[in-house]
Amino acid sequence: MKKKLISALLCVAMVSSMLVGCGSTAAEVPAAKEETTAPAEETTEPEAEAPAEETAAAEGGSVYYLNFKPEVDEQWQEIAAAYTSETGVDVKVVTAASGTYEEVLKSEIAGQDAPTLFQINGPVGYNSWKDYCLDLSGSELYNALSDKGLAITGEDGGAYGVPYTVESYGIIYNDAIMQAYFALDGAKAASVDEINSFDKLKEVVEDMTAKKADLGIEGVFASTSLLPGEDWRWQTHLANVPVYYEYKDNKVSDMAAIEFTYSDNYKNIFDLYINNSTVAPGLLGSKAVTDSMAEFALGQCAMVQNGNWAWGQISTVEGNTVKEENVKFMPIYTGVSGEENQGLCTGTENFWCVNSQANEADQKATLDFVNWMISSDTGKDYMVNSLGNSAPFTTFGDDEKPTDPLAKEMYRYMENGKNSVTWNFTTFPSQAFKDDFGAALLEYCNKNMTWDEVKDLVVTRWAEEKAATAQ
């Protein structure tokens, strides 16, 4: 019965995620377009006049951007119109509905009017779409990257995906509540600066839980949202930390199979979250990300794991009590040796690619467009103030960066000499793997699975899904 229950719940989680999740497994990719026109016979007659459409493309080219994020469609339409008005170059932006990007890209890329600019989410995305990715290593876009190691590269050393924004995630905390705790008799630390390891974090958190009535909070951490489709902070973002260290030990950037070497470290922080939360572990299956962010915004807890994008969620909660100057970041500590030098988890899932199958004029028009986005005053203003991007390019000055509190914290950590944890979840085998992991975490919270069973599931499903996607 236990095995049947777990199997059923895993299936429900997988189906639910397919309905509501924002990610998807890479679609089967169409082969690169082949030349189907027969070679022209030699002739002394004048060449036929090119069709009007081809002549226009040859003269100037145009841009077709397939946008991944529905939440910024309006902004991209405005950007396209502004660029066309300024340069005369036609820019079309089509935005895929949430959760349908791979499907739409597959359909559009093989058409006559294919996107000239599209997005991949990292190495897995590149593996799916590499036949359509132009080498950008000689472009102004790539050469303006402040850290060229962020680009997606091929085996030949070419740069095929260039990130247009960088993000960070970690433990967000309310400094006003932390200062109130430090002022209490018997506090286990005098400042956040003393919290630079899991052991110290655990000591402080458990003491805060014991004193939560004095602090006026319902729990130290916001609820760990494990509602199917809402569990990405744990099966993707938190899981990135142990995978990062396992990759680092093996000196690789991807693995066909993992041992989940740092599973106990994952368990350390996950247990700390669920046992010092605003709600009991058994209730986490009904909690969404919006619930946990509202708890933080309303001052019901002191900490929540999320990224710099969360400021928008925090600041717009009705009744928000957290002041901007009190919203801070700390790294996710798990008990790994040397973690006192660890920074935030920093990276991106947003890489621009130029269609290598597009004609040369459209490729040039597209490269001119993205270069305008990162080098002109108008383009940079759109990047920062309309799209909210923390653009990783040397063309942006200090006064051309986002100014919200979590973005400031992100830059502070990037500049303080700590070792950023790279985003390795872009190499996770599939959405199905993530969904199964999330469902297992919920079963663990409900005491229907042991941690060893969770670990075994992660190891097994990783290998199975890696093998499936390699076929």
C-alpha positions as CSV (number, residue, x, y, z in Angstrom):
1,M,0.0,0.0,0.0
2,K,2.8,2.4,0.9
3,K,4.5,1.9,-2.5
4,K,1.2,2.3,-4.3
5,L,0.4,5.5,-2.4
6,I,3.8,7.0,-3.2
7,S,3.6,6.0,-6.9
8,A,0.1,7.5,-7.2
9,L,1.2,10.7,-5.5
10,L,4.3,11.0,-7.8
11,C,2.0,10.6,-10.8
12,V,-0.4,13.3,-9.6
13,A,2.5,15.6,-9.0
14,M,3.9,15.0,-12.5
15,V,0.5,15.6,-14.1
16,S,-0.1,18.7,-12.0
17,S,3.3,20.1,-13.0
18,M,2.6,19.6,-16.6
19,L,-0.6,21.6,-16.2
20,V,0.7,24.5,-14.2
21,G,4.5,24.4,-14.2
22,C,6.5,27.0,-16.1
23,G,9.2,24.6,-17.3
24,S,9.1,21.7,-19.7
25,T,11.3,19.0,-21.0
26,A,13.1,19.8,-24.2
27,A,10.9,19.1,-27.2
28,E,12.1,16.9,-30.0
29,V,14.1,19.3,-32.2
30,P,13.6,19.5,-35.9
31,A,16.7,18.9,-38.0
32,A,18.4,21.9,-39.4
33,K,16.9,23.2,-42.6
34,E,18.4,21.5,-45.7
35,E,18.9,23.2,-49.0
36,T,16.2,21.8,-51.2
37,T,16.6,23.9,-54.3
38,A,18.5,22.2,-57.2
39,P,21.8,23.8,-58.2
40,A,21.3,26.4,-61.0
41,E,22.4,25.4,-64.4
42,E,25.2,27.4,-65.9
43,T,23.9,30.0,-68.3
44,T,25.1,33.2,-70.0
45,E,21.7,34.9,-69.6
46,P,21.3,37.6,-67.0
47,E,20.3,36.4,-63.6
48,A,16.6,36.6,-62.8
49,E,15.6,39.4,-60.6
50,A,15.3,38.3,-56.9
51,P,11.8,38.3,-55.4
52,A,10.9,41.5,-53.6
53,E,11.0,39.8,-50.2
54,E,14.5,38.5,-50.7
55,T,15.7,41.8,-52.0
56,A,14.4,43.6,-48.9
57,A,16.1,41.1,-46.6
58,A,19.4,41.4,-48.5
59,E,19.3,45.2,-48.3
60,G,18.7,45.5,-44.6
61,G,17.2,42.5,-42.9
62,S,14.7,42.4,-40.1
63,V,14.3,41.0,-36.6
64,Y,11.9,38.4,-35.2
65,Y,12.3,37.8,-31.4
66,L,10.5,34.9,-29.8
67,N,10.2,36.0,-26.2
68,F,10.1,33.5,-23.3
69,K,8.5,35.7,-20.6
70,P,4.8,36.6,-20.9
71,E,5.1,39.0,-18.0
72,V,7.2,41.4,-20.1
73,D,5.4,41.1,-23.4
74,E,4.1,44.6,-23.2
75,Q,7.6,46.0,-22.6
76,W,9.0,44.1,-25.5
77,Q,6.3,45.4,-27.9
78,E,7.2,48.9,-26.8
79,I,10.9,48.2,-27.3
80,A,10.3,46.8,-30.8
81,A,8.3,49.9,-31.8
82,A,10.9,52.3,-30.4
83,Y,13.7,50.5,-32.3
84,T,11.8,50.5,-35.6
85,S,11.0,54.2,-35.2
86,E,14.6,55.0,-34.5
87,T,16.3,52.9,-37.2
88,G,13.6,51.9,-39.7
89,V,14.4,48.2,-39.2
90,D,11.3,46.1,-38.6
91,V,11.3,44.2,-35.3
92,K,8.6,41.7,-34.6
93,V,8.2,40.2,-31.1
94,V,6.1,37.1,-30.4
95,T,5.6,35.9,-26.9
96,A,4.9,32.3,-26.1
97,A,2.3,31.5,-23.5
98,S,3.6,30.3,-20.1
99,G,4.9,26.7,-20.3
100,T,4.7,26.5,-24.1
101,Y,8.0,28.0,-25.2
102,E,9.7,24.8,-26.4
103,E,6.6,23.8,-28.3
104,V,6.3,27.3,-30.0
105,L,10.0,27.4,-30.8
106,K,9.9,24.0,-32.4
107,S,6.9,25.1,-34.6
108,E,8.3,28.5,-35.5
109,I,12.0,27.6,-36.1
110,A,11.2,25.3,-39.0
111,G,8.9,27.9,-40.7
112,Q,9.7,30.2,-43.5
113,D,9.5,33.2,-41.2
114,A,11.5,31.8,-38.4
115,P,12.7,33.7,-35.3
116,T,16.1,35.4,-35.8
117,L,16.5,35.8,-32.0
118,F,15.4,33.2,-29.4
119,Q,16.3,32.0,-25.9
120,I,17.7,28.8,-24.4
121,N,17.9,28.1,-20.7
122,G,21.5,26.7,-20.5
123,P,23.5,23.7,-21.6
124,V,20.4,21.4,-21.9
125,G,18.7,24.0,-24.1
126,Y,21.8,24.4,-26.2
127,N,22.0,20.7,-26.7
128,S,18.4,20.7,-28.1
129,W,18.8,23.8,-30.3
130,K,22.5,23.8,-31.2
131,D,21.8,23.4,-35.0
132,Y,20.2,26.8,-34.9
133,C,22.6,28.7,-32.7
134,L,25.1,31.1,-34.4
135,D,28.6,31.4,-33.0
136,L,28.6,34.8,-31.3
137,S,32.2,34.8,-30.1
138,G,33.1,37.5,-32.6
139,S,30.1,39.7,-31.8
140,E,30.0,43.0,-29.9
141,L,27.3,41.3,-27.6
142,Y,29.7,38.6,-26.5
143,N,32.8,40.8,-26.2
144,A,30.8,43.2,-23.9
145,L,30.2,40.4,-21.4
146,S,31.7,41.3,-18.0
147,D,32.3,37.6,-17.4
148,K,32.6,35.6,-20.6
149,G,32.5,32.4,-18.5
150,L,28.7,33.0,-18.2
151,A,28.2,32.3,-22.0
152,I,27.1,28.9,-23.3
153,T,30.0,27.4,-25.3
154,G,30.3,24.5,-27.6
155,E,32.9,21.8,-27.9
156,D,34.7,24.0,-30.5
157,G,35.0,26.9,-28.1
158,G,32.4,29.0,-29.8
159,A,29.9,31.1,-27.8
160,Y,26.4,30.1,-28.8
161,G,24.3,31.6,-26.0
162,V,24.9,35.0,-24.3
163,P,23.2,35.8,-21.0
164,Y,21.3,39.1,-21.0
165,T,20.6,39.2,-17.3
166,V,22.1,37.7,-14.1
167,E,20.2,36.8,-11.0
168,S,21.0,35.6,-7.5
169,Y,19.1,33.7,-4.9
170,G,19.8,32.8,-1.3
171,I,18.1,33.3,2.1
172,I,16.3,36.7,2.2
173,Y,16.0,38.0,5.7
174,N,14.2,40.9,7.5
175,D,17.0,42.8,9.2
176,A,14.6,44.6,11.6
177,I,13.6,41.2,13.1
178,M,17.2,40.0,13.2
179,Q,18.3,43.2,15.0
180,A,15.5,42.6,17.5
181,Y,16.7,39.1,18.1
182,F,20.4,40.2,18.5
183,A,19.2,42.6,21.3
184,L,17.6,39.8,23.3
185,D,19.4,38.3,26.3
186,G,21.2,35.1,25.4
187,A,21.1,35.6,21.7
188,K,23.4,33.2,19.9
189,A,24.9,35.9,17.7
190,A,25.4,39.7,17.9
191,S,25.1,40.3,14.1
192,V,24.4,38.6,10.8
193,D,28.1,38.8,10.0
194,E,28.6,36.0,12.6
195,I,26.4,33.7,10.7
196,N,28.7,32.2,8.1
197,S,28.1,28.5,8.5
198,F,25.2,26.0,8.8
199,D,26.1,25.3,12.4
200,K,25.8,28.9,13.4
201,L,22.7,29.4,11.3
202,K,21.0,26.4,12.9
203,E,22.0,27.7,16.4
204,V,20.5,31.1,15.7
205,V,17.4,29.8,14.0
206,E,16.5,27.3,16.7
207,D,17.0,30.0,19.4
208,M,14.8,32.4,17.4
209,T,12.1,29.7,17.2
210,A,12.2,29.4,21.0
211,K,11.9,33.1,21.3
212,K,9.4,33.7,18.5
213,A,6.8,35.1,20.9
214,D,9.2,37.8,22.0
215,L,10.0,38.6,18.3
216,G,6.3,38.7,17.3
217,I,6.7,36.1,14.5
218,E,4.9,32.8,13.7
219,G,8.1,31.1,12.6
220,V,11.6,31.9,11.5
221,F,11.2,30.7,8.0
222,A,8.2,31.2,5.6
223,S,6.3,28.1,4.6
224,T,8.2,25.8,2.3
225,S,5.8,25.7,-0.6
226,L,5.5,22.1,-1.8
227,L,2.2,22.4,-3.7
228,P,2.9,20.5,-7.0
229,G,4.1,23.1,-9.6
230,E,5.1,25.5,-6.8
231,D,8.0,23.5,-5.5
232,W,10.7,24.8,-7.8
233,R,12.6,26.5,-5.0
234,W,13.5,23.1,-3.5
235,Q,13.7,20.6,-6.4
236,T,15.6,23.1,-8.5
237,H,17.1,26.0,-6.6
238,L,18.0,24.3,-3.3
239,A,19.0,21.1,-5.1
240,N,21.5,23.2,-7.1
241,V,23.7,23.6,-4.0
242,P,24.6,19.9,-3.4
243,V,24.9,19.3,-7.2
244,Y,27.3,22.3,-7.4
245,Y,29.6,20.8,-4.8
246,E,29.4,17.3,-6.4
247,Y,30.3,18.8,-9.8
248,K,33.1,20.7,-8.2
249,D,34.6,17.6,-6.6
250,N,34.5,15.8,-9.9
251,K,35.8,18.9,-11.8
252,V,32.9,18.7,-14.3
253,S,30.0,20.8,-15.4
254,D,27.5,18.0,-16.0
255,M,27.2,14.3,-15.1
256,A,25.2,11.4,-16.6
257,A,24.8,10.0,-13.1
258,I,25.2,11.5,-9.7
259,E,25.7,9.9,-6.3
260,F,23.9,12.8,-4.5
261,T,27.1,13.0,-2.4
262,Y,25.9,16.0,-0.5
263,S,22.4,14.8,0.2
264,D,22.9,15.0,4.0
265,N,23.8,18.7,3.5
266,Y,20.6,19.2,1.5
267,K,18.7,17.5,4.4
268,N,20.4,19.8,6.9
269,I,19.0,23.0,5.5
270,F,15.7,21.5,4.3
271,D,15.0,20.2,7.8
272,L,15.9,23.6,9.3
273,Y,13.3,25.2,6.9
274,I,10.4,22.9,7.6
275,N,11.0,22.5,11.4
276,N,11.2,26.2,12.1
277,S,8.5,27.4,9.8
278,T,5.3,29.3,10.1
279,V,3.3,26.1,9.5
280,A,3.8,22.4,10.4
281,P,5.5,20.2,7.8
282,G,2.3,18.2,7.1
283,L,0.6,21.4,5.8
284,L,3.3,22.3,3.2
285,G,1.6,20.5,0.3
286,S,-1.1,23.2,0.2
287,K,1.3,26.2,0.2
288,A,2.3,28.2,-2.8
289,V,5.2,30.6,-3.4
290,T,2.8,33.5,-3.0
291,D,1.9,32.3,0.4
292,S,5.4,32.2,1.7
293,M,6.3,35.6,0.2
294,A,3.2,37.2,1.8
295,E,4.2,35.7,5.1
296,F,7.6,37.4,4.8
297,A,6.1,40.7,3.6
298,L,3.6,40.8,6.5
299,G,6.4,40.3,9.1
300,Q,5.1,36.8,10.1
301,C,8.6,35.3,9.6
302,A,12.2,36.5,9.5
303,M,13.6,34.5,6.5
304,V,12.6,33.0,3.2
305,Q,14.6,31.4,0.4
306,N,14.1,33.2,-2.9
307,G,15.9,35.3,-5.5
308,N,16.5,39.0,-6.2
309,W,13.3,39.0,-8.4
310,A,11.3,38.5,-5.2
311,W,11.4,42.2,-4.3
312,G,8.5,42.8,-6.7
313,Q,6.5,40.2,-4.8
314,I,7.4,41.5,-1.4
315,S,6.8,45.2,-2.1
316,T,3.4,44.7,-3.7
317,V,1.8,42.6,-0.9
318,E,-1.2,44.5,0.5
319,G,-0.3,45.4,4.1
320,N,3.4,44.9,3.6
321,T,5.3,45.8,6.8
322,V,8.9,45.2,5.7
323,K,10.8,48.3,4.9
324,E,13.0,48.4,1.9
325,E,16.2,49.0,3.8
326,N,15.6,45.9,5.9
327,V,15.4,43.4,3.0
328,K,18.8,41.6,2.9
329,F,20.5,38.4,1.6
330,M,22.6,35.7,3.2
331,P,24.0,32.6,1.5
332,I,22.3,29.2,1.8
333,Y,24.6,27.3,4.3
334,T,24.4,23.5,4.4
335,G,27.4,22.4,6.3
336,V,29.9,22.0,3.5
337,S,33.6,22.5,4.4
338,G,34.8,26.0,3.6
339,E,31.3,27.5,3.3
340,E,32.3,30.6,5.2
341,N,33.7,31.8,1.9
342,Q,30.5,30.9,0.0
343,G,28.4,33.6,-1.6
344,L,24.9,33.7,-3.2
345,C,23.8,31.3,-5.9
346,T,24.4,33.5,-9.0
347,G,23.7,32.8,-12.7
348,T,21.0,32.9,-15.3
349,E,18.5,30.8,-17.3
350,N,18.2,33.5,-19.9
351,F,20.5,33.3,-22.9
352,W,20.0,35.0,-26.3
353,C,20.7,33.0,-29.4
354,V,20.8,34.2,-33.0
355,N,19.4,31.8,-35.6
356,S,22.2,30.4,-37.6
357,Q,19.8,29.3,-40.3
358,A,18.5,32.9,-40.9
359,N,19.9,34.8,-43.9
360,E,22.9,36.9,-43.4
361,A,21.1,40.2,-43.6
362,D,18.6,39.1,-40.8
363,Q,21.5,37.9,-38.7
364,K,23.2,41.3,-39.0
365,A,20.0,43.1,-38.2
366,T,19.5,41.0,-35.2
367,L,23.0,41.5,-33.9
368,D,22.6,45.2,-34.4
369,F,19.4,45.1,-32.4
370,V,20.8,43.3,-29.4
371,N,23.9,45.5,-29.5
372,W,21.5,48.6,-29.4
373,M,19.9,47.0,-26.3
374,I,23.1,46.9,-24.4
375,S,25.0,50.0,-25.7
376,S,22.5,52.8,-26.5
377,D,21.1,55.0,-23.8
378,T,17.6,54.1,-24.9
379,G,18.2,50.4,-25.0
380,K,20.0,50.3,-21.7
381,D,17.1,52.2,-20.1
382,Y,14.7,49.6,-21.4
383,M,16.9,46.8,-20.2
384,V,17.2,48.1,-16.6
385,N,14.0,50.1,-16.0
386,S,11.4,48.3,-18.1
387,L,12.7,44.7,-18.2
388,G,14.3,44.9,-14.7
389,N,17.5,43.1,-16.0
390,S,20.7,43.1,-14.1
391,A,22.7,43.2,-17.3
392,P,26.1,41.5,-17.2
393,F,27.8,43.8,-19.7
394,T,30.7,46.3,-19.4
395,T,28.5,48.8,-21.2
396,F,26.4,49.4,-18.1
397,G,27.8,51.9,-15.5
398,D,27.1,51.9,-11.8
399,D,24.2,54.3,-12.3
400,E,22.6,51.9,-14.9
401,K,21.8,49.0,-12.6
402,P,18.6,48.1,-10.8
403,T,18.3,49.9,-7.5
404,D,15.9,47.6,-5.6
405,P,17.3,46.3,-2.3
406,L,17.8,42.7,-3.4
407,A,19.6,43.8,-6.6
408,K,21.9,45.9,-4.5
409,E,22.6,42.9,-2.2
410,M,23.3,40.8,-5.3
411,Y,25.9,43.2,-6.5
412,R,27.4,43.5,-3.0
413,Y,28.0,39.8,-2.9
414,M,29.3,39.7,-6.4
415,E,31.9,42.3,-5.4
416,N,32.8,41.1,-1.9
417,G,35.2,38.3,-2.9
418,K,33.0,35.4,-1.9
419,N,32.7,32.4,-4.1
420,S,29.4,32.5,-6.0
421,V,27.6,29.1,-6.3
422,T,27.0,28.7,-10.1
423,W,23.6,27.7,-11.5
424,N,24.0,24.1,-12.3
425,F,20.3,23.3,-12.3
426,T,20.3,24.2,-16.0
427,T,21.9,20.8,-16.4
428,F,19.2,18.9,-14.5
429,P,18.0,16.1,-16.8
430,S,14.3,17.0,-17.2
431,Q,11.2,18.5,-15.7
432,A,10.0,15.0,-14.9
433,F,13.0,14.5,-12.7
434,K,12.3,17.8,-10.9
435,D,8.7,16.9,-10.4
436,D,9.5,13.5,-9.0
437,F,12.0,15.1,-6.6
438,G,9.5,17.7,-5.4
439,A,6.8,15.0,-4.9
440,A,9.3,12.9,-2.9
441,L,10.1,15.9,-0.7
442,L,6.4,16.3,0.1
443,E,6.2,12.6,1.0
444,Y,9.2,13.1,3.3
445,C,7.4,16.0,5.0
446,N,4.3,13.9,5.4
447,K,6.5,11.1,6.9
448,N,5.6,8.7,4.0
449,M,9.2,8.4,2.8
450,T,12.5,8.2,4.6
451,W,15.4,10.5,3.6
452,D,17.3,7.4,2.2
453,E,14.3,6.8,0.0
454,V,14.4,10.3,-1.2
455,K,18.1,10.1,-2.0
456,D,17.6,6.8,-3.8
457,L,14.9,8.4,-5.9
458,V,17.0,11.4,-6.9
459,V,20.0,9.2,-7.9
460,T,17.8,6.7,-9.9
461,R,15.6,9.3,-11.7
462,W,18.6,11.5,-12.6
463,A,20.3,8.6,-14.3
464,E,17.1,7.5,-16.1
465,E,16.2,10.9,-17.4
466,K,19.8,11.7,-18.5
467,A,19.8,8.5,-20.4
468,A,16.4,9.2,-22.0
469,T,17.4,12.7,-23.1
470,A,20.6,11.5,-24.5
471,Q,18.8,9.2,-26.9
